[in-house]
Amino acid sequence: MTAYHHYELCSDELLLRTGVVAVPGGAGGFMAGSVVNKRMSLTTLQKFRVMFALSIVSLCAMVSFTIQCDTAPLAPQQNNNTYVSSQQHSL
């Protein structure tokens, strides 16, 4: 039995799409970092300062994105009458 999630895709399809995004992103970042380190010939302290500065920039970008963007629902709301409120029952 295939379990469908909130995007109407099964688990294996969601995992495949996550991998297609995450693996190239991680590999690309690793390669770009290696090229920058090799070209700039940075010392260990300089590498730490660059990493710290980029982390601060990334944190500020994430905070501004979180503040500016609307919250999207993770799962669509089902409007079926499967559940009946306890107030509707009379004894």
Long-range contacts (C-beta under 8 A, 24 or more apart in sequence): 6-74, 6-75, 6-76
